[in-house]
Structures are given as C-alpha cells and as structure tokens.
Amino acid sequence: MGISLIMAKAGRRGINPGGSLSTQEVATVLGVSHPTLLKLLKQKKIPEPQMHGKVRLWNSADVRHAQVVVRKLHEDGDLRAKGRE
C-alpha cells in the first residue's frame, strides 16, 4: 500500500510528537472498521501495539505490519472491504 504516514499530529490532547496513532486512526488507514481491527487484535492476527494505560499507541512499524496482515487477509478472502463485513 503506498500510504505514507505522517506520524506527528495535533489531536484533542495537543501535539503528539511521538507520532503514535489511535486505534480508530489505524483502522481508517487500514481501510477496516474499528470493531474489525479490535477483532483482529483479539484473535491475535495482528500483534498488540504498545499500551499506555488502557490506550493502544500505534507506531509506524505497528501500522506497516498491520497493513501486511490486512492485505493478506483480503487476498485470502478472509476479510472483506470496509462497509461489507
């Protein structure tokens, strides 16, 4: 996927210089719904990213790995496009 990620962002909690993304933002990047991403995490098809308390912090390596997994699941027919799950 030729998606480049600009990891530093301004969010509700201010500037995020560490460049971590939320699970919802990662779901959007991956083209899956938030519940689907949570299901893939629960099924251990995608490894859990670093946690900060109860919040998942996705770095660029986590996102790239998830992209590879989601692409493979799409190719194998184990995952449908967003909105058709």
C-alpha positions in Angstrom: 0.0 0.0 0.0 1.6 3.2 -1.0 0.3 5.1 2.1 2.8 7.3 3.7 2.1 8.1 7.3 2.9 11.4 8.9 3.1 10.3 12.4 3.4 13.6 14.3 0.0 15.2 14.6 -2.2 17.6 16.5 -5.1 15.9 18.3 -7.6 16.6 21.0 -4.8 16.1 23.6 -2.4 18.5 21.9 0.7 17.8 19.8 1.8 14.2 19.6 5.5 14.4 18.8 5.9 10.7 19.4 3.9 10.1 16.3 1.5 7.5 17.8 -1.8 6.9 16.2 -5.1 5.8 17.9 -6.7 2.5 17.1 -9.5 4.4 15.2 -6.9 6.2 13.1 -5.1 3.0 12.3 -8.4 1.3 11.3 -9.0 4.2 8.9 -5.5 3.8 7.4 -6.1 0.1 7.0 -9.5 0.5 5.4 -11.3 -1.6 8.1 -13.8 -0.7 10.7 -12.7 0.0 14.3 -14.6 -3.2 15.6 -12.9 -5.3 12.9 -9.4 -4.1 14.0 -10.3 -4.8 17.6 -11.5 -8.3 16.5 -8.2 -8.9 14.6 -6.3 -7.9 17.8 -8.4 -10.2 20.0 -7.8 -13.1 17.6 -4.1 -12.3 17.7 -3.9 -12.0 13.9 -2.3 -8.6 14.5 0.0 -8.2 17.5 -1.0 -5.7 20.2 0.9 -2.4 19.9 2.4 -0.7 22.9 -0.1 0.2 25.6 -0.1 3.4 27.6 -2.5 2.6 30.4 -5.6 1.3 28.5 -4.7 3.2 25.3 -3.0 1.5 22.4 -0.2 3.5 20.9 0.5 2.5 17.3 3.9 3.5 15.8 4.7 3.3 12.1 6.2 -0.2 12.4 3.0 -1.4 14.0 0.9 0.1 11.2 3.1 -1.3 8.5 2.9 -4.8 10.0 -0.9 -4.5 10.3 -1.1 -3.4 6.6 0.7 -6.5 5.5 -1.6 -8.7 7.6 -4.8 -7.0 6.4 -3.6 -7.1 2.7 -3.0 -10.9 3.1 -6.4 -11.4 4.8 -8.1 -9.5 1.9 -6.2 -11.6 -0.7 -7.2 -14.8 1.0 -10.8 -13.8 1.2 -10.8 -13.8 5.0 -11.6 -10.1 5.2 -14.0 -8.0 3.2 -13.7 -4.3 2.3 -15.0 -1.8 4.9 -18.7 -1.5 4.9 -19.2 -5.0 3.6 -18.2 -7.0 6.7 
